Amino acid sequence: MYLTQQFGRELKDVLDKKFAIIKIARWTDHFYATHIREISEELNKVIMALSCMQHGPEFEYTESELRLLADMLIENEKDPIKKLAEMK
């Protein structure tokens, strides 16, 4: 099983290199295709939310929201996408 904490750390690494919505969405798509059999239902929700960012600004997260999401994943918080939505 691929750990949400590990995904959170990798997301932070991607954000540290360069913030671009489309690059993050594509990285997420590639991650999903590579690890489809190893991800939990919880992580799948996160991946789908990030992948949807490429479909329009209404689905996008800011850099600070993505960094907060990464921190929540590293801390293994439950339902991080829902928590982000509640903060908006």
N, C-alpha and C positions, 0 to 999 in steps of 0.2 A: 504494500500500500504506500502510495506517495504521500508524504506528510504535508499538511497545510503549512506547517512552520517552514519547511524547506521551500515551498512555493513562495511564501512571503519573503524569504531571504533573496530568492532569485528575482522576484519582482523589484525589490529594493536595488539590486545590482543593475537591472535594466533601467530603472529610473535614474540611477547615478550616472549612467553612460550618456543618456540623452532623453529628454522628455519629448515625445511625439505620440499623439494619440494613435495614429495609424500603425506606428511601429510596435507599440504596446499591444494593440489588438492583434496584429499579425503574429507577434511573439506568442501571445496566448493561444492563437489557433494552432501554431506549430507545437506548442507544449501539449495541447489537448490531443493532437494527432499522434504524438510520440508516446504519451503516457495514458492513453484512454483506458487501458485495462487496470491501471494502478491508482486511479483517483477515487476518492470517496464522493458520496452524494453532496456533501457540504462543499467540497472543493469544486465539484462540477458546477454548482450554482455560481461560485465566484468566477470561474473561467468563462461561463456563458455571459455573465454580466460584462466582463472585460472585453470579450469578443464582440459584443453588440456595439461597443463604442465606435466601430468603423461604419455603422449604419446611420449615423446622424448625431448632431450636437445634443439632442435631447437624451442621448444615452451616454454621453461623455462624463467622465469624472475629471476633476482638476488634479494637478500634480499633488497638491497637499492632501486631497481626498485619497489618492492612490497610495501616498506614503502612509497615511493613517490606516488604510486597508492592509497594507503590508505589515504594519506594526500589530494590528489586530490578529492577523494570520499567524505571525510569529508567537504571539501570546496565546494562540489557540482559542481565541474568543469564539463563541457560538454565534452564528448568523450575522457575520460582519457586513454583508450587503444590506441587510435590513437595518442594521444600526446606522450605516451611512445614509440611507434614505431618510431615516428619522431625524438626522441632523440637519437636513436641507430645509 
